Amino acid sequence: MHYGQFNQSIEEGNQAENTFECSIQKLGFIVEKSSKQQDIYDHIDYYITSPDGNVLSVDVKARKRSARNSNFTDDIWVELKNVRGNTGWLYGKQDLIAFDTSEHFIMVARADLSGYIEQVIDFNQPLVNSPRDAFHRLYQRSGRQDQITIIKKQELQNLPHTILPY
């Protein structure tokens, strides 16, 4: 990844987080940004407190591109292992994951998503080396130790979920 693409990815992530923060506040939630350490190691971007006092941790996921310099896709990229081969965000400490889509956020419980991924991925299959082959298969980028897969947005909607309008 080139430096410019890295900066673009960070900017897109920041935009998604800002949109999430504004959207959830419209519903009366109190929003607190996590610490940098919680963000990096626990995959928690925010703590949200509902009007009735319930506190949940949230990881916000920006929309992804199907390939560098291409258009955004509503396909969902799921990280099981990060680039260093450590536990990916799918196994973080966050309660919820909020996926930005072209229309709204879809929020699912991390535990529900990890259980679903473990059912639909055949871990005995060899890793694929092209993102085009990553649908329900583990993909690893060249020179990295990550393991990621792709699911369709509609699959999130088959899990217990909440739609968060912009």
Residue frames as qw, qx, qy, qz and C-alpha x, y, z in Angstrom:
[[0.000, 0.892, 0.451, 0.000, 0.00, 0.00, 0.00],
 [0.400, 0.435, -0.025, 0.806, 1.39, 3.36, -0.94],
 [0.184, -0.192, -0.460, 0.847, 1.53, 6.22, 1.58],
 [0.303, -0.020, -0.167, -0.938, -1.25, 8.11, -0.24],
 [0.602, -0.234, -0.660, -0.383, -3.55, 5.08, -0.19],
 [0.447, -0.252, -0.708, 0.485, -2.84, 4.61, 3.53],
 [0.019, 0.137, 0.247, -0.959, -3.78, 8.25, 4.22],
 [0.463, -0.106, -0.418, -0.774, -6.93, 7.86, 2.09],
 [0.586, -0.264, -0.765, -0.044, -7.93, 4.76, 4.05],
 [0.285, -0.251, -0.575, 0.725, -7.41, 6.59, 7.37],
 [0.196, 0.053, -0.026, -0.979, -9.46, 9.55, 6.13],
 [0.554, -0.186, -0.594, -0.554, -12.30, 7.27, 5.02],
 [0.518, -0.288, -0.756, 0.277, -12.23, 5.56, 8.42],
 [0.121, -0.192, -0.376, 0.898, -12.35, 8.91, 10.21],
 [0.360, -0.064, -0.280, -0.888, -15.30, 10.02, 8.08],
 [0.591, -0.272, -0.719, -0.244, -17.20, 6.83, 8.91],
 [0.411, -0.285, -0.657, 0.564, -16.50, 7.32, 12.62],
 [0.055, 0.102, 0.141, -0.983, -17.66, 10.95, 12.51],
 [0.494, -0.148, -0.473, -0.714, -20.85, 9.97, 10.68],
 [0.565, -0.288, -0.769, 0.077, -21.49, 7.19, 13.20],
 [0.253, -0.203, -0.518, 0.792, -20.97, 9.55, 16.13],
 [0.260, 0.032, -0.055, -0.963, -23.45, 12.10, 14.75],
 [0.562, -0.153, -0.633, -0.510, -25.99, 9.40, 13.82],
 [0.524, -0.293, -0.765, 0.235, -26.00, 7.68, 17.20],
 [0.105, -0.161, -0.392, 0.900, -26.20, 11.01, 19.06],
 [0.374, -0.127, -0.321, -0.861, -29.38, 11.85, 17.10],
 [0.652, -0.302, -0.657, -0.229, -30.97, 8.86, 18.85],
 [0.534, -0.759, 0.058, -0.367, -30.11, 10.25, 22.28],
 [0.916, -0.143, -0.185, 0.327, -26.99, 8.19, 22.97],
 [0.252, -0.905, 0.319, 0.126, -24.01, 9.65, 24.82],
 [0.875, 0.407, -0.134, 0.223, -20.81, 8.91, 22.88],
 [0.428, -0.809, 0.373, 0.153, -17.32, 8.62, 24.35],
 [0.634, 0.619, -0.463, 0.003, -14.24, 8.05, 22.18],
 [0.941, -0.277, -0.064, 0.184, -12.07, 5.16, 23.35],
 [0.359, -0.771, 0.406, 0.335, -8.40, 5.55, 24.22],
 [0.447, 0.643, -0.557, -0.277, -5.82, 5.00, 21.48],
 [0.101, -0.309, 0.939, -0.115, -4.77, 1.78, 23.25],
 [0.566, 0.258, 0.676, -0.395, -8.37, 0.48, 23.36],
 [0.615, 0.646, -0.107, -0.438, -8.77, 1.35, 19.68],
 [0.334, 0.594, -0.715, -0.154, -5.61, -0.49, 18.63],
 [0.041, 0.243, -0.953, 0.174, -5.66, -3.55, 20.90],
 [0.325, 0.247, 0.799, -0.441, -9.31, -4.05, 21.81],
 [0.053, 0.276, 0.697, 0.660, -10.86, -2.80, 18.53],
 [0.089, -0.755, -0.598, 0.256, -13.10, -0.36, 20.37],
 [0.251, 0.433, 0.195, 0.844, -13.71, 3.03, 18.76],
 [0.305, -0.438, 0.045, -0.845, -16.50, 4.26, 21.03],
 [0.066, -0.287, -0.870, 0.396, -18.46, 3.61, 24.16],
 [0.289, -0.350, -0.347, -0.821, -22.10, 4.49, 23.68],
 [0.055, 0.192, 0.776, -0.599, -24.57, 4.98, 26.51],
 [0.121, -0.493, -0.721, -0.472, -28.25, 4.56, 25.66],
 [0.294, -0.533, -0.009, -0.793, -30.90, 6.87, 27.11],
 [0.822, -0.475, -0.164, -0.268, -31.74, 4.11, 29.63],
 [0.416, -0.774, 0.470, -0.085, -28.09, 3.87, 30.80],
 [0.951, 0.032, 0.272, 0.142, -26.93, 0.73, 28.96],
 [0.024, -0.815, 0.477, 0.327, -23.24, 1.05, 27.92],
 [0.922, 0.235, 0.280, 0.130, -21.86, -0.80, 24.88],
 [0.297, -0.579, 0.480, 0.588, -18.51, -0.71, 23.08],
 [0.709, 0.649, 0.240, -0.138, -18.51, -0.24, 19.30],
 [0.441, -0.281, 0.542, 0.657, -16.00, -0.75, 16.49],
 [0.501, 0.728, 0.127, -0.451, -16.91, 1.31, 13.41],
 [0.588, -0.029, 0.642, 0.491, -16.00, -0.12, 10.00],
 [0.254, 0.592, -0.192, -0.740, -15.81, 2.16, 6.98],
 [0.849, 0.475, 0.141, -0.184, -16.92, 1.04, 3.54],
 [0.557, -0.373, 0.589, 0.452, -14.22, -0.73, 1.57],
 [0.464, 0.610, -0.374, -0.522, -13.22, -0.68, -2.06],
 [0.978, 0.135, 0.137, -0.084, -13.27, -3.87, -4.13],
 [0.805, 0.143, 0.048, 0.574, -9.75, -3.01, -5.34],
 [0.343, -0.458, -0.015, 0.820, -7.36, -0.10, -5.07],
 [0.060, 0.262, -0.268, -0.925, -8.62, 3.02, -6.84],
 [0.158, -0.328, -0.823, -0.436, -12.00, 1.40, -7.49],
 [0.442, -0.488, -0.148, -0.738, -15.49, 2.26, -6.33],
 [0.354, -0.265, 0.698, -0.563, -16.80, 1.42, -2.88],
 [0.497, -0.118, -0.810, -0.289, -18.55, -1.88, -2.38],
 [0.639, -0.458, 0.177, -0.593, -21.13, -2.94, 0.18],
 [0.856, 0.014, -0.503, 0.120, -19.35, -6.28, 0.48],
 [0.549, -0.789, 0.204, -0.186, -18.12, -6.74, 4.04],
 [0.580, 0.453, -0.601, 0.312, -14.43, -7.47, 4.62],
 [0.773, -0.606, 0.023, -0.185, -13.89, -9.40, 7.85],
 [0.300, 0.655, -0.632, 0.287, -10.46, -9.59, 9.52],
 [0.916, -0.336, -0.214, -0.041, -9.73, -12.81, 11.41],
 [0.735, -0.340, 0.019, 0.587, -5.97, -12.11, 11.71],
 [0.095, 0.956, -0.044, -0.275, -4.23, -8.78, 11.27],
 [0.596, 0.736, -0.317, 0.050, -1.20, -8.03, 9.08],
 [0.037, -0.628, 0.732, -0.263, 1.16, -9.23, 11.83],
 [0.535, -0.010, -0.840, -0.084, -0.74, -12.51, 12.23],
 [0.053, 0.040, 0.701, -0.710, -2.28, -11.46, 15.55],
 [0.154, 0.542, 0.802, -0.197, -5.96, -11.71, 16.41],
 [0.067, 0.323, 0.408, 0.851, -8.01, -9.59, 14.01],
 [0.277, -0.143, 0.199, -0.929, -10.88, -7.27, 14.86],
 [0.677, -0.213, -0.537, -0.455, -13.42, -10.10, 14.55],
 [0.738, -0.318, -0.551, 0.222, -12.10, -11.37, 17.89],
 [0.132, 0.429, -0.286, 0.847, -11.72, -8.01, 19.62],
 [0.141, -0.263, -0.751, 0.589, -13.33, -6.90, 22.88],
 [0.277, 0.000, -0.099, -0.956, -16.03, -4.75, 21.28],
 [0.462, 0.272, 0.719, -0.442, -19.70, -5.52, 21.90],
 [0.593, 0.688, 0.367, -0.198, -20.94, -4.24, 18.55],
 [0.389, -0.120, 0.490, 0.771, -19.56, -3.66, 15.08],
 [0.370, 0.754, 0.277, -0.466, -21.12, -0.85, 13.05],
 [0.521, 0.089, 0.597, 0.603, -20.63, -1.34, 9.30],
 [0.225, 0.579, -0.053, -0.782, -21.00, 1.72, 7.11],
 [0.507, 0.343, 0.736, 0.289, -22.92, 0.90, 3.92],
 [0.150, 0.257, 0.401, 0.866, -24.15, 3.02, 1.04],
 [0.329, -0.602, -0.494, -0.534, -27.44, 3.66, 2.87],
 [0.592, -0.711, 0.086, -0.369, -26.91, 3.49, 6.66],
 [0.016, -0.479, 0.839, -0.258, -24.96, 1.65, 9.33],
 [0.858, -0.191, -0.407, -0.247, -25.73, -1.98, 10.12],
 [0.195, -0.587, 0.654, -0.435, -24.84, -2.84, 13.71],
 [0.885, -0.092, -0.435, -0.140, -24.33, -6.44, 14.76],
 [0.687, -0.655, 0.310, -0.050, -23.00, -8.08, 17.90],
 [0.174, 0.664, -0.721, -0.097, -19.38, -9.11, 17.44],
 [0.423, -0.175, 0.871, -0.179, -20.12, -12.50, 19.01],
 [0.733, 0.456, 0.405, -0.302, -22.96, -13.15, 16.52],
 [0.529, 0.764, -0.309, -0.201, -20.74, -12.23, 13.58],
 [0.033, -0.560, 0.827, -0.010, -17.80, -14.35, 14.75],
 [0.594, 0.042, 0.768, -0.236, -20.11, -17.34, 15.27],
 [0.712, 0.618, 0.174, -0.283, -21.55, -16.88, 11.79],
 [0.334, 0.762, -0.537, -0.143, -18.11, -16.56, 10.16],
 [0.264, -0.388, 0.878, -0.096, -16.94, -19.72, 11.91],
 [0.695, 0.270, 0.618, -0.251, -19.94, -21.56, 10.41],
 [0.669, 0.710, 0.107, -0.193, -19.58, -20.37, 6.80],
 [0.231, 0.776, -0.581, -0.076, -15.78, -20.53, 6.39],
 [0.993, -0.013, -0.088, 0.072, -14.17, -23.90, 5.72],
 [0.276, -0.864, 0.419, 0.054, -10.92, -23.54, 7.63],
 [0.779, -0.152, 0.560, 0.238, -9.55, -26.71, 5.99],
 [0.638, 0.719, 0.202, 0.189, -9.48, -25.03, 2.57],
 [0.617, -0.034, 0.028, 0.786, -6.16, -23.49, 1.50],
 [0.037, -0.701, -0.134, 0.700, -5.81, -19.71, 1.68],
 [0.567, 0.690, 0.362, 0.268, -6.63, -17.85, -1.53],
 [0.493, -0.289, 0.083, 0.817, -4.27, -15.21, -2.90],
 [0.037, 0.288, 0.393, 0.873, -6.71, -12.98, -4.77],
 [0.256, 0.161, 0.459, -0.835, -9.43, -10.78, -3.27],
 [0.571, 0.114, -0.405, -0.705, -11.68, -11.91, -6.12],
 [0.627, -0.043, -0.774, -0.083, -11.64, -15.39, -4.55],
 [0.093, 0.169, -0.672, 0.715, -12.15, -14.25, -0.94],
 [0.632, -0.255, -0.083, -0.727, -15.94, -14.69, -0.71],
 [0.898, -0.327, 0.107, -0.274, -16.40, -17.15, 2.19],
 [0.897, 0.152, -0.196, 0.367, -12.72, -18.11, 1.83],
 [0.506, -0.758, 0.070, 0.405, -9.69, -16.98, 3.80],
 [0.575, 0.741, -0.006, 0.348, -7.54, -14.57, 1.80],
 [0.612, -0.611, 0.066, 0.498, -4.00, -13.55, 2.66],
 [0.357, 0.925, -0.115, -0.057, -2.27, -10.61, 1.01],
 [0.820, 0.341, -0.219, 0.403, 1.21, -11.17, -0.37],
 [0.388, 0.392, -0.410, 0.726, 3.92, -10.49, 2.19],
 [0.411, -0.438, 0.266, -0.754, 1.42, -10.18, 5.05],
 [0.111, 0.004, -0.964, 0.241, 0.19, -12.53, 7.74],
 [0.473, 0.072, 0.255, -0.840, -3.43, -11.39, 7.68],
 [0.042, 0.248, 0.949, 0.190, -6.44, -13.60, 7.12],
 [0.341, 0.285, 0.178, -0.878, -9.55, -11.88, 5.82],
 [0.217, 0.332, 0.888, 0.232, -12.73, -12.98, 4.11],
 [0.244, -0.013, -0.187, -0.952, -15.67, -11.34, 2.37],
 [0.158, 0.446, 0.866, -0.162, -19.35, -11.72, 3.10],
 [0.005, 0.515, 0.487, 0.705, -22.32, -9.96, 1.53],
 [0.187, -0.215, 0.269, -0.920, -24.11, -7.10, 3.28],
 [0.717, -0.226, -0.316, -0.578, -27.32, -9.17, 3.15],
 [0.691, -0.079, -0.682, 0.225, -25.65, -11.79, 5.37],
 [0.112, 0.084, -0.500, 0.855, -25.35, -9.18, 8.15],
 [0.492, -0.133, -0.024, -0.860, -29.05, -8.53, 7.79],
 [0.769, -0.140, -0.583, -0.223, -29.72, -12.23, 8.44],
 [0.455, -0.084, -0.658, 0.594, -28.08, -11.85, 11.87],
 [0.240, -0.836, -0.444, 0.217, -29.77, -9.96, 14.71],
 [0.432, 0.159, 0.111, 0.881, -28.97, -6.37, 13.74],
 [0.005, 0.804, 0.365, -0.469, -29.90, -2.74, 14.13],
 [0.451, 0.580, 0.304, 0.606, -30.10, -0.24, 11.29],
 [0.287, -0.647, -0.182, 0.682, -28.66, 3.15, 12.22],
 [0.440, 0.813, 0.306, 0.227, -29.77, 5.85, 9.77],
 [0.491, 0.220, -0.053, 0.841, -27.32, 8.58, 8.83]]
